[in-house]
């Protein structure tokens, strides 16, 4: 490889990495994972069509990546003042806001059109609504009021409903139950992140904890309340015949584990305890959704 081609190769790799950061690839993958699982949980899906699964995954990555790109373009200056986000491509200046918006428009349109063409209009419309809600309502609201967490929980959980509607072509109870699981899960998950990153978030002016005084007993109590609420919701997939009894035990165990970690946060009131809640929530979703899917088979 010549020196010139080496430079071009290095530049291309760097640009690809920037786009991965722009789309928050790992986060997008997790979001689309739950979308695909909920698609497979739809009663109409009786066998695995890997072509359709792949198309759903790609469309989901486009839509989620688009929302994340808009988020980073809008938050260029707030990202720049936070240690955890200062190296993002737009915040660091490696990528312009216009380039990020261009990427977002292209990927967003392609993703929504794929949902409409390969699945159904309903899933495409919900996808477009979710993208709009995340990028243009939740994102600017973060510096205004802590209600942003509630607003953000809707686009955070809508991928579950999108997956269900893509497979079932209706808005029946199963889709809303899967939506509810992810919707409620987001509160202890996000408050734990906001607790750990409170210093950084404060620099950017983000208001993401339920108490305007920061990490307090009130915040920890709210985390416990939502974790407890997850327990009865975890029984709904069984009662509505989405899965079998085995998943009930697994989901209940996961929900109890979340309650325990939230109680420990209330008792300890420190970043270490908040980090335990955060990491528990990270492993919660794949265990719960895979348990639901395995019990359907």
Number of C-alpha atoms within 10 A of each C-alpha: 7 7 8 9 10 11 12 12 13 12 12 12 12 13 15 12 14 18 19 16 20 25 28 20 17 11 15 20 18 14 21 25 22 25 28 23 21 27 25 23 27 23 14 13 14 11 8 9 10 9 9 14 15 12 16 25 19 18 25 29 25 26 29 30 28 29 30 25 30 26 23 26 23 20 18 21 15 19 24 19 15 18 13 12 18 17 16 20 24 27 23 15 13 13 17 15 20 11 13 23 19 15 19 25 18 13 23 26 15 16 27 22 19 21 27 16 11 14 20 18 17 17 26 23 16 19 28 19 14 22 24 17 18 24 22 14 14 21 22 16 19 20 17 13 15 17 15 21 21 16 17 23 21 20 24 22 24 26 30 30 27 32 32 32 26 29 22 22 17 17 15 13 14 24 25 16 20 28 25 21 23 21 21 20 23 21 24 27 23 20 24 28 19 22 25 19 17 20 14 18 22 15 13 18 13 20 23 26 27 20 15 12 10 17 21 16 15 15 23 26 15 19 27 23 16 19 25 18 15 24 20 11 17 24 17 19 21 17 12 12 12 20 20 19 15 14 24 22 14 15 23 18 15 22 23 15 17 28 23 16 24 29 20 18 25 21 12 14 17 15 17 13 20 28 19 17 27 24 14 18 23 13 11 18 20 15 14 22 22 15 19 25 18 14 17 20 10
